[in-house]
Amino acid sequence: DHRDLHSFPTRRSSDLMLPNIDQALYVRFKCEGYRKKKYKRAPVLSVDEIVQLGYLDVNRTIMGIEPKQSGWLKQTVVTFINNLLASPPENQQRFDLLHDECCQKCLEADALGKASIHYGQTQKLLNMSLKYLYNEFAAYYGKLNHCRFPDNNVEHFFHLPIDSQIRDHLVTKCSFTDPTPLPWSRWARSHYVSFQAQVRKRISSEYKPLEIDHILWNTQGASLGGVMR
């Protein structure tokens, strides 16, 4: 199923959803990809469960994490998302500020146990949680919207989750500058901000960062030629 990006829908200003979320693929992913059986049900019913899914994507990189630390990380992101749903930011700058404040708050978990927490890990937890939040909404839009996702396109503000696959693809295939040889899980804030700035500078105005993630993960290597300048 190798598809060129021209096969994806053209954005319309009236769209309430990012056009590239493939509901069938996401439902299949829920059945095959979640690491805990209880999260295969559809839909995920709470923000706590959304964040737990995000945590499952990052906890393997945090050696020796203790319960107080993991609890702090998850609750910080739960609070962020609940506030986002209750009062969505009106622009990218406001979202970016809140995003950074959440990541910085997550870093306070470093003092609660023996595990070292890095900005790269906090961005992955937050960004994956937001990705799952939106995907749960998109997959069941108009049917079951338990997460009370807003209808104002707040997902357009979401950042691109950074992991080794995303990073390697953009560096090797799209000539992105790698901000550091460190693994993404050890990135500092400056590394993350630098990489996201490249995404924003290079991305076509018809696409949003969350769509890059979806294209790379769900189209079996579709070219980003129509997305990146």
ChimeraX commands (.cxc) that place a marker at each C-alpha (Angstrom):
marker #1 position 0.00,0.00,0.00 radius 0.5
marker #1 position 2.70,2.46,-1.03 radius 0.5
marker #1 position 0.92,5.72,-1.70 radius 0.5
marker #1 position 2.11,9.08,-2.95 radius 0.5
marker #1 position 1.06,12.05,-0.87 radius 0.5
marker #1 position -1.03,13.37,-3.74 radius 0.5
marker #1 position -3.49,10.59,-2.92 radius 0.5
marker #1 position -4.27,12.20,0.42 radius 0.5
marker #1 position -7.25,14.56,0.69 radius 0.5
marker #1 position -6.68,18.25,0.06 radius 0.5
marker #1 position -7.24,20.38,3.14 radius 0.5
marker #1 position -10.40,22.44,3.26 radius 0.5
marker #1 position -10.74,25.40,5.59 radius 0.5
marker #1 position -13.98,23.91,6.88 radius 0.5
marker #1 position -12.35,20.60,7.93 radius 0.5
marker #1 position -12.84,19.79,11.60 radius 0.5
marker #1 position -10.34,16.96,11.51 radius 0.5
marker #1 position -6.87,16.49,10.11 radius 0.5
marker #1 position -7.51,14.70,6.80 radius 0.5
marker #1 position -4.79,12.06,7.06 radius 0.5
marker #1 position -6.00,10.11,10.09 radius 0.5
marker #1 position -6.97,6.73,8.65 radius 0.5
marker #1 position -9.63,5.38,10.97 radius 0.5
marker #1 position -9.32,1.79,9.75 radius 0.5
marker #1 position -5.57,1.80,10.33 radius 0.5
marker #1 position -5.95,3.25,13.81 radius 0.5
marker #1 position -8.57,0.72,14.85 radius 0.5
marker #1 position -6.24,-2.04,13.60 radius 0.5
marker #1 position -3.38,-0.49,15.55 radius 0.5
marker #1 position -5.47,-0.57,18.71 radius 0.5
marker #1 position -5.92,-4.31,18.26 radius 0.5
marker #1 position -2.31,-5.07,17.38 radius 0.5
marker #1 position -0.15,-2.36,18.90 radius 0.5
marker #1 position -1.15,-1.60,22.48 radius 0.5
marker #1 position 1.06,-3.41,24.95 radius 0.5
marker #1 position -1.65,-4.02,27.53 radius 0.5
marker #1 position -4.73,-5.97,26.62 radius 0.5
marker #1 position -7.15,-3.72,28.49 radius 0.5
marker #1 position -6.26,-0.80,26.21 radius 0.5
marker #1 position -7.40,-2.63,23.09 radius 0.5
marker #1 position -11.00,-1.74,23.77 radius 0.5
marker #1 position -12.61,0.99,21.73 radius 0.5
marker #1 position -12.75,3.77,22.61 radius 0.5
marker #1 position -10.38,4.63,25.43 radius 0.5
marker #1 position -12.67,6.27,27.93 radius 0.5
marker #1 position -10.57,8.67,29.98 radius 0.5
marker #1 position -7.65,11.07,29.83 radius 0.5
marker #1 position -5.86,8.92,32.43 radius 0.5
marker #1 position -5.94,6.00,30.00 radius 0.5
marker #1 position -4.78,8.21,27.13 radius 0.5
marker #1 position -1.74,9.26,29.15 radius 0.5
marker #1 position -1.05,5.68,30.21 radius 0.5
marker #1 position -0.77,4.80,26.52 radius 0.5
marker #1 position 1.72,7.63,26.05 radius 0.5
marker #1 position 3.64,6.46,29.10 radius 0.5
marker #1 position 3.97,2.95,27.65 radius 0.5
marker #1 position 5.83,4.51,24.71 radius 0.5
marker #1 position 8.46,6.21,26.87 radius 0.5
marker #1 position 8.92,4.28,30.13 radius 0.5
marker #1 position 11.31,1.75,28.59 radius 0.5
marker #1 position 13.84,4.59,28.19 radius 0.5
marker #1 position 13.70,5.62,31.87 radius 0.5
marker #1 position 15.90,3.16,33.72 radius 0.5
marker #1 position 14.97,2.50,37.34 radius 0.5
marker #1 position 11.96,4.79,37.41 radius 0.5
marker #1 position 10.15,4.73,40.75 radius 0.5
marker #1 position 6.40,4.91,41.43 radius 0.5
marker #1 position 6.52,8.50,42.69 radius 0.5
marker #1 position 8.31,9.55,39.53 radius 0.5
marker #1 position 6.01,7.78,37.11 radius 0.5
marker #1 position 2.99,9.06,39.03 radius 0.5
marker #1 position 4.27,12.63,38.80 radius 0.5
marker #1 position 4.92,12.36,35.06 radius 0.5
marker #1 position 1.51,10.95,34.27 radius 0.5
marker #1 position -0.45,13.28,36.53 radius 0.5
marker #1 position 1.33,16.32,35.11 radius 0.5
marker #1 position 0.30,15.37,31.58 radius 0.5
marker #1 position -3.24,14.44,32.67 radius 0.5
marker #1 position -3.59,17.92,34.18 radius 0.5
marker #1 position -2.24,19.51,31.00 radius 0.5
marker #1 position -4.74,17.69,28.80 radius 0.5
marker #1 position -7.69,18.35,31.10 radius 0.5
marker #1 position -6.82,22.06,31.05 radius 0.5
marker #1 position -6.42,21.92,27.26 radius 0.5
marker #1 position -9.88,20.46,26.84 radius 0.5
marker #1 position -11.44,22.89,29.30 radius 0.5
marker #1 position -9.78,25.97,27.82 radius 0.5
marker #1 position -8.14,25.35,24.43 radius 0.5
marker #1 position -5.36,27.82,23.53 radius 0.5
marker #1 position -6.25,30.27,20.79 radius 0.5
marker #1 position -2.92,30.30,18.96 radius 0.5
marker #1 position 0.32,28.38,18.41 radius 0.5
marker #1 position 2.36,30.62,20.69 radius 0.5
marker #1 position 0.08,29.99,23.66 radius 0.5
marker #1 position 0.07,26.25,23.04 radius 0.5
marker #1 position 3.88,26.21,22.79 radius 0.5
marker #1 position 4.19,28.03,26.10 radius 0.5
marker #1 position 1.84,25.61,27.84 radius 0.5
marker #1 position 3.60,22.65,26.21 radius 0.5
marker #1 position 6.99,23.79,27.49 radius 0.5
marker #1 position 5.62,24.49,30.96 radius 0.5
marker #1 position 4.25,20.94,31.07 radius 0.5
marker #1 position 7.56,19.43,30.00 radius 0.5
marker #1 position 9.42,21.51,32.57 radius 0.5
marker #1 position 6.96,20.42,35.25 radius 0.5
marker #1 position 7.54,16.79,34.26 radius 0.5
marker #1 position 11.27,17.28,34.81 radius 0.5
marker #1 position 10.58,17.86,38.49 radius 0.5
marker #1 position 10.08,14.09,38.74 radius 0.5
marker #1 position 13.87,13.85,38.60 radius 0.5
marker #1 position 14.02,14.85,42.26 radius 0.5
marker #1 position 11.45,12.25,43.38 radius 0.5
marker #1 position 13.54,9.13,42.81 radius 0.5
marker #1 position 16.72,7.66,41.42 radius 0.5
marker #1 position 15.83,7.74,37.71 radius 0.5
marker #1 position 17.12,10.62,35.60 radius 0.5
marker #1 position 14.41,12.38,33.59 radius 0.5
marker #1 position 15.27,14.25,30.39 radius 0.5
marker #1 position 13.37,16.75,28.25 radius 0.5
marker #1 position 13.40,14.28,25.37 radius 0.5
marker #1 position 11.41,11.84,27.46 radius 0.5
marker #1 position 8.92,14.43,28.64 radius 0.5
marker #1 position 8.19,15.60,25.08 radius 0.5
marker #1 position 7.61,12.01,23.99 radius 0.5
marker #1 position 5.18,11.38,26.86 radius 0.5
marker #1 position 3.26,14.60,26.23 radius 0.5
marker #1 position 3.27,14.41,22.43 radius 0.5
marker #1 position 2.26,10.75,22.27 radius 0.5
marker #1 position -0.52,11.38,24.79 radius 0.5
marker #1 position -1.81,14.23,22.59 radius 0.5
marker #1 position -1.54,12.01,19.53 radius 0.5
marker #1 position -3.61,9.29,21.19 radius 0.5
marker #1 position -6.08,11.87,22.45 radius 0.5
marker #1 position -6.67,13.10,18.92 radius 0.5
marker #1 position -6.71,9.63,17.37 radius 0.5
marker #1 position -9.32,8.45,19.85 radius 0.5
marker #1 position -11.43,11.44,18.89 radius 0.5
marker #1 position -10.87,11.04,15.15 radius 0.5
marker #1 position -11.54,7.30,15.05 radius 0.5
marker #1 position -14.91,7.67,16.77 radius 0.5
marker #1 position -15.86,11.17,15.63 radius 0.5
marker #1 position -19.63,11.54,15.61 radius 0.5
marker #1 position -20.12,8.29,17.50 radius 0.5
marker #1 position -18.38,8.18,20.86 radius 0.5
marker #1 position -16.54,11.28,22.02 radius 0.5
marker #1 position -15.82,10.42,25.64 radius 0.5
marker #1 position -12.75,12.66,25.79 radius 0.5
marker #1 position -14.75,15.83,24.96 radius 0.5
marker #1 position -12.32,16.82,22.24 radius 0.5
marker #1 position -12.89,20.43,21.12 radius 0.5
marker #1 position -14.13,21.26,17.63 radius 0.5
marker #1 position -11.79,24.19,16.99 radius 0.5
marker #1 position -8.85,22.38,15.35 radius 0.5
marker #1 position -6.65,22.60,18.44 radius 0.5
marker #1 position -4.83,19.51,17.12 radius 0.5
marker #1 position -3.26,21.76,14.48 radius 0.5
marker #1 position -1.07,23.15,17.28 radius 0.5
marker #1 position 0.22,19.73,18.37 radius 0.5
marker #1 position 3.93,19.01,17.97 radius 0.5
marker #1 position 5.57,16.19,16.07 radius 0.5
marker #1 position 6.47,13.39,18.53 radius 0.5
marker #1 position 10.21,12.74,18.26 radius 0.5
marker #1 position 11.58,9.21,18.41 radius 0.5
marker #1 position 14.42,7.42,16.64 radius 0.5
marker #1 position 12.36,6.48,13.55 radius 0.5
marker #1 position 10.98,9.98,13.00 radius 0.5
marker #1 position 14.34,11.59,13.65 radius 0.5
marker #1 position 16.30,9.22,11.39 radius 0.5
marker #1 position 13.82,9.58,8.54 radius 0.5
marker #1 position 13.85,13.38,8.60 radius 0.5
marker #1 position 17.65,13.55,8.90 radius 0.5
marker #1 position 18.47,10.95,6.24 radius 0.5
marker #1 position 15.59,11.42,3.80 radius 0.5
marker #1 position 14.71,15.10,4.22 radius 0.5
marker #1 position 18.15,16.61,5.04 radius 0.5
marker #1 position 17.19,17.81,8.49 radius 0.5
marker #1 position 20.05,18.92,10.74 radius 0.5
marker #1 position 20.50,16.56,13.66 radius 0.5
marker #1 position 20.77,18.79,16.75 radius 0.5
marker #1 position 22.89,16.30,18.70 radius 0.5
marker #1 position 24.29,12.77,18.50 radius 0.5
marker #1 position 22.52,11.97,21.77 radius 0.5
marker #1 position 19.53,9.58,21.57 radius 0.5
marker #1 position 16.18,11.38,21.54 radius 0.5
marker #1 position 15.46,10.20,25.09 radius 0.5
marker #1 position 18.45,12.25,26.31 radius 0.5
marker #1 position 17.66,15.40,24.38 radius 0.5
marker #1 position 17.71,18.71,26.22 radius 0.5
marker #1 position 15.13,21.40,25.61 radius 0.5
marker #1 position 17.41,23.20,23.14 radius 0.5
marker #1 position 17.71,20.07,20.97 radius 0.5
marker #1 position 13.97,19.57,20.90 radius 0.5
marker #1 position 13.15,23.21,20.14 radius 0.5
marker #1 position 15.72,23.24,17.34 radius 0.5
marker #1 position 14.23,20.16,15.68 radius 0.5
marker #1 position 10.64,21.38,15.97 radius 0.5
marker #1 position 11.71,24.71,14.48 radius 0.5
marker #1 position 13.03,22.85,11.44 radius 0.5
marker #1 position 9.70,21.05,11.11 radius 0.5
marker #1 position 7.80,24.33,11.12 radius 0.5
marker #1 position 10.17,25.98,8.66 radius 0.5
marker #1 position 10.06,23.11,6.21 radius 0.5
marker #1 position 6.45,21.91,6.38 radius 0.5
marker #1 position 3.99,22.87,3.67 radius 0.5
marker #1 position 1.19,25.19,4.77 radius 0.5
marker #1 position -1.35,22.51,3.86 radius 0.5
marker #1 position -0.05,20.10,6.47 radius 0.5
marker #1 position 0.39,20.02,10.24 radius 0.5
marker #1 position 3.06,18.26,12.34 radius 0.5
marker #1 position 0.73,15.52,13.56 radius 0.5
marker #1 position 0.11,14.55,9.93 radius 0.5
marker #1 position 3.82,13.94,9.35 radius 0.5
marker #1 position 3.75,11.39,12.15 radius 0.5
marker #1 position 0.72,9.68,10.65 radius 0.5
marker #1 position 2.17,9.63,7.12 radius 0.5
marker #1 position 5.49,8.15,8.21 radius 0.5
marker #1 position 3.97,5.49,10.43 radius 0.5
marker #1 position 0.94,4.48,8.37 radius 0.5
marker #1 position 1.79,4.73,4.68 radius 0.5
marker #1 position 4.73,2.31,4.49 radius 0.5
marker #1 position 7.27,4.90,3.44 radius 0.5
marker #1 position 5.20,7.36,1.42 radius 0.5
marker #1 position 7.36,10.23,0.22 radius 0.5
marker #1 position 7.32,13.48,2.17 radius 0.5
marker #1 position 8.10,15.37,-1.03 radius 0.5
marker #1 position 4.71,17.07,-1.06 radius 0.5
marker #1 position 4.88,17.93,2.64 radius 0.5
marker #1 position 8.42,19.26,3.13 radius 0.5
marker #1 position 9.78,22.27,1.30 radius 0.5
marker link #1:1,2 radius 0.2
marker link #1:2,3 radius 0.2
marker link #1:3,4 radius 0.2
marker link #1:4,5 radius 0.2
marker link #1:5,6 radius 0.2
marker link #1:6,7 radius 0.2
marker link #1:7,8 radius 0.2
marker link #1:8,9 radius 0.2
marker link #1:9,10 radius 0.2
marker link #1:10,11 radius 0.2
marker link #1:11,12 radius 0.2
marker link #1:12,13 radius 0.2
marker link #1:13,14 radius 0.2
marker link #1:14,15 radius 0.2
marker link #1:15,16 radius 0.2
marker link #1:16,17 radius 0.2
marker link #1:17,18 radius 0.2
marker link #1:18,19 radius 0.2
marker link #1:19,20 radius 0.2
marker link #1:20,21 radius 0.2
marker link #1:21,22 radius 0.2
marker link #1:22,23 radius 0.2
marker link #1:23,24 radius 0.2
marker link #1:24,25 radius 0.2
marker link #1:25,26 radius 0.2
marker link #1:26,27 radius 0.2
marker link #1:27,28 radius 0.2
marker link #1:28,29 radius 0.2
marker link #1:29,30 radius 0.2
marker link #1:30,31 radius 0.2
marker link #1:31,32 radius 0.2
marker link #1:32,33 radius 0.2
marker link #1:33,34 radius 0.2
marker link #1:34,35 radius 0.2
marker link #1:35,36 radius 0.2
marker link #1:36,37 radius 0.2
marker link #1:37,38 radius 0.2
marker link #1:38,39 radius 0.2
marker link #1:39,40 radius 0.2
marker link #1:40,41 radius 0.2
marker link #1:41,42 radius 0.2
marker link #1:42,43 radius 0.2
marker link #1:43,44 radius 0.2
marker link #1:44,45 radius 0.2
marker link #1:45,46 radius 0.2
marker link #1:46,47 radius 0.2
marker link #1:47,48 radius 0.2
marker link #1:48,49 radius 0.2
marker link #1:49,50 radius 0.2
marker link #1:50,51 radius 0.2
marker link #1:51,52 radius 0.2
marker link #1:52,53 radius 0.2
marker link #1:53,54 radius 0.2
marker link #1:54,55 radius 0.2
marker link #1:55,56 radius 0.2
marker link #1:56,57 radius 0.2
marker link #1:57,58 radius 0.2
marker link #1:58,59 radius 0.2
marker link #1:59,60 radius 0.2
marker link #1:60,61 radius 0.2
marker link #1:61,62 radius 0.2
marker link #1:62,63 radius 0.2
marker link #1:63,64 radius 0.2
marker link #1:64,65 radius 0.2
marker link #1:65,66 radius 0.2
marker link #1:66,67 radius 0.2
marker link #1:67,68 radius 0.2
marker link #1:68,69 radius 0.2
marker link #1:69,70 radius 0.2
marker link #1:70,71 radius 0.2
marker link #1:71,72 radius 0.2
marker link #1:72,73 radius 0.2
marker link #1:73,74 radius 0.2
marker link #1:74,75 radius 0.2
marker link #1:75,76 radius 0.2
marker link #1:76,77 radius 0.2
marker link #1:77,78 radius 0.2
marker link #1:78,79 radius 0.2
marker link #1:79,80 radius 0.2
marker link #1:80,81 radius 0.2
marker link #1:81,82 radius 0.2
marker link #1:82,83 radius 0.2
marker link #1:83,84 radius 0.2
marker link #1:84,85 radius 0.2
marker link #1:85,86 radius 0.2
marker link #1:86,87 radius 0.2
marker link #1:87,88 radius 0.2
marker link #1:88,89 radius 0.2
marker link #1:89,90 radius 0.2
marker link #1:90,91 radius 0.2
marker link #1:91,92 radius 0.2
marker link #1:92,93 radius 0.2
marker link #1:93,94 radius 0.2
marker link #1:94,95 radius 0.2
marker link #1:95,96 radius 0.2
marker link #1:96,97 radius 0.2
marker link #1:97,98 radius 0.2
marker link #1:98,99 radius 0.2
marker link #1:99,100 radius 0.2
marker link #1:100,101 radius 0.2
marker link #1:101,102 radius 0.2
marker link #1:102,103 radius 0.2
marker link #1:103,104 radius 0.2
marker link #1:104,105 radius 0.2
marker link #1:105,106 radius 0.2
marker link #1:106,107 radius 0.2
marker link #1:107,108 radius 0.2
marker link #1:108,109 radius 0.2
marker link #1:109,110 radius 0.2
marker link #1:110,111 radius 0.2
marker link #1:111,112 radius 0.2
marker link #1:112,113 radius 0.2
marker link #1:113,114 radius 0.2
marker link #1:114,115 radius 0.2
marker link #1:115,116 radius 0.2
marker link #1:116,117 radius 0.2
marker link #1:117,118 radius 0.2
marker link #1:118,119 radius 0.2
marker link #1:119,120 radius 0.2
marker link #1:120,121 radius 0.2
marker link #1:121,122 radius 0.2
marker link #1:122,123 radius 0.2
marker link #1:123,124 radius 0.2
marker link #1:124,125 radius 0.2
marker link #1:125,126 radius 0.2
marker link #1:126,127 radius 0.2
marker link #1:127,128 radius 0.2
marker link #1:128,129 radius 0.2
marker link #1:129,130 radius 0.2
marker link #1:130,131 radius 0.2
marker link #1:131,132 radius 0.2
marker link #1:132,133 radius 0.2
marker link #1:133,134 radius 0.2
marker link #1:134,135 radius 0.2
marker link #1:135,136 radius 0.2
marker link #1:136,137 radius 0.2
marker link #1:137,138 radius 0.2
marker link #1:138,139 radius 0.2
marker link #1:139,140 radius 0.2
marker link #1:140,141 radius 0.2
marker link #1:141,142 radius 0.2
marker link #1:142,143 radius 0.2
marker link #1:143,144 radius 0.2
marker link #1:144,145 radius 0.2
marker link #1:145,146 radius 0.2
marker link #1:146,147 radius 0.2
marker link #1:147,148 radius 0.2
marker link #1:148,149 radius 0.2
marker link #1:149,150 radius 0.2
marker link #1:150,151 radius 0.2
marker link #1:151,152 radius 0.2
marker link #1:152,153 radius 0.2
marker link #1:153,154 radius 0.2
marker link #1:154,155 radius 0.2
marker link #1:155,156 radius 0.2
marker link #1:156,157 radius 0.2
marker link #1:157,158 radius 0.2
marker link #1:158,159 radius 0.2
marker link #1:159,160 radius 0.2
marker link #1:160,161 radius 0.2
marker link #1:161,162 radius 0.2
marker link #1:162,163 radius 0.2
marker link #1:163,164 radius 0.2
marker link #1:164,165 radius 0.2
marker link #1:165,166 radius 0.2
marker link #1:166,167 radius 0.2
marker link #1:167,168 radius 0.2
marker link #1:168,169 radius 0.2
marker link #1:169,170 radius 0.2
marker link #1:170,171 radius 0.2
marker link #1:171,172 radius 0.2
marker link #1:172,173 radius 0.2
marker link #1:173,174 radius 0.2
marker link #1:174,175 radius 0.2
marker link #1:175,176 radius 0.2
marker link #1:176,177 radius 0.2
marker link #1:177,178 radius 0.2
marker link #1:178,179 radius 0.2
marker link #1:179,180 radius 0.2
marker link #1:180,181 radius 0.2
marker link #1:181,182 radius 0.2
marker link #1:182,183 radius 0.2
marker link #1:183,184 radius 0.2
marker link #1:184,185 radius 0.2
marker link #1:185,186 radius 0.2
marker link #1:186,187 radius 0.2
marker link #1:187,188 radius 0.2
marker link #1:188,189 radius 0.2
marker link #1:189,190 radius 0.2
marker link #1:190,191 radius 0.2
marker link #1:191,192 radius 0.2
marker link #1:192,193 radius 0.2
marker link #1:193,194 radius 0.2
marker link #1:194,195 radius 0.2
marker link #1:195,196 radius 0.2
marker link #1:196,197 radius 0.2
marker link #1:197,198 radius 0.2
marker link #1:198,199 radius 0.2
marker link #1:199,200 radius 0.2
marker link #1:200,201 radius 0.2
marker link #1:201,202 radius 0.2
marker link #1:202,203 radius 0.2
marker link #1:203,204 radius 0.2
marker link #1:204,205 radius 0.2
marker link #1:205,206 radius 0.2
marker link #1:206,207 radius 0.2
marker link #1:207,208 radius 0.2
marker link #1:208,209 radius 0.2
marker link #1:209,210 radius 0.2
marker link #1:210,211 radius 0.2
marker link #1:211,212 radius 0.2
marker link #1:212,213 radius 0.2
marker link #1:213,214 radius 0.2
marker link #1:214,215 radius 0.2
marker link #1:215,216 radius 0.2
marker link #1:216,217 radius 0.2
marker link #1:217,218 radius 0.2
marker link #1:218,219 radius 0.2
marker link #1:219,220 radius 0.2
marker link #1:220,221 radius 0.2
marker link #1:221,222 radius 0.2
marker link #1:222,223 radius 0.2
marker link #1:223,224 radius 0.2
marker link #1:224,225 radius 0.2
marker link #1:225,226 radius 0.2
marker link #1:226,227 radius 0.2
marker link #1:227,228 radius 0.2
marker link #1:228,229 radius 0.2
view
